[in-house]
Amino acid sequence: MSAPSAPPYAEVIGDPIAQSKSPLIHGFWLEALGIAGDYRRAHVKSDGLAAYVAERRDDPDWRGCNVTMPHKAAIMDLVDDPGAVRGTIGAMNTVVRQPDGTLIGTNTDAAGFYAPLAELDLEGAPVVVIGAGGAARAVLFALARANVGPVTILNRSPLKAMGLLATFGLKGDVVALDAPLPPAVLLVNSSSLGMTGQPPLDLDLSPLPAGAIVYDLVYSPLRTGLLQAAEARGLDTVDGLDMLIGQAALAFELFFGAAPPEGRDDELRALLTAG
């Protein structure tokens, strides 16, 4: 008799990785659906990324991984790209293993980011985006599809940020991180500023009009200084769990072949915010 196959598993990789809540999310869904499987953290440094990918490629139980900082660009050189993610978003956050060992990279961040905004009419709306890394690429890709504009990027490296505006066909400007905010309907923090262990993000939000939305992709802590400042001004806020859960839902279906259970988001958020 042949030995029974091991349960399938997926992972989230990054450096650092201990703060990731993805195992909680996927574990909650696996249990709710009664799927025999696992989802783990894997601490992968930049100089070990290629070896990690090569090792997992030969593991038939490995269904794939989510990719977080700082690997969203580097991973593109190690996997197949049938959806032309490199030429569009320019960053991958999900790798899926095919039965023949082929590894396909994709991006679920853009759809996950935009899900809480989908019912809004943002066409022509002025937007501010903080940061110009892999998360910013997904954000700008989604915003370009929504025909927003103009877009002002706050970033340490103006040249890199200007390139992003051109890449996504967006009109706007690039200013320093300490520059005054322009009036904007939507402010998105796509940087790591304000994350636990990172420098704070101190912004004067007074230029934002009443009714503006402040969206912070950081989820550790969940109530960042930026969101607290926005709430103090009576502005609408979106926290990082919205994008985290949204992108995870798309990846979960790719990994395990089933959609997350419906009507369980409140339970999931309570789990993620406990303690």
Secondary structure as UniProt FT lines:
FT   STRAND          9..14
FT   TURN            18..19
FT   HELIX           22..33
FT   STRAND          38..43
FT   HELIX           46..48
FT   HELIX           49..57
FT   TURN            60..61
FT   STRAND          62..67
FT   TURN            69..70
FT   TURN            72..73
FT   HELIX           74..77
FT   TURN            82..83
FT   TURN            85..89
FT   STRAND          94..97
FT   TURN            99..100
FT   STRAND          103..106
FT   HELIX           109..114
FT   HELIX           115..117
FT   TURN            118..119
FT   TURN            123..124
FT   STRAND          127..130
FT   HELIX           134..145
FT   TURN            146..147
FT   STRAND          151..154
FT   HELIX           158..167
FT   TURN            168..169
FT   STRAND          172..175
FT   TURN            177..178
FT   STRAND          186..189
FT   TURN            193..194
FT   TURN            196..197
FT   TURN            206..207
FT   TURN            210..211
FT   STRAND          213..216
FT   HELIX           225..232
FT   TURN            233..234
FT   STRAND          236..238
FT   HELIX           240..256
FT   TURN            262..263
FT   HELIX           265..273
//
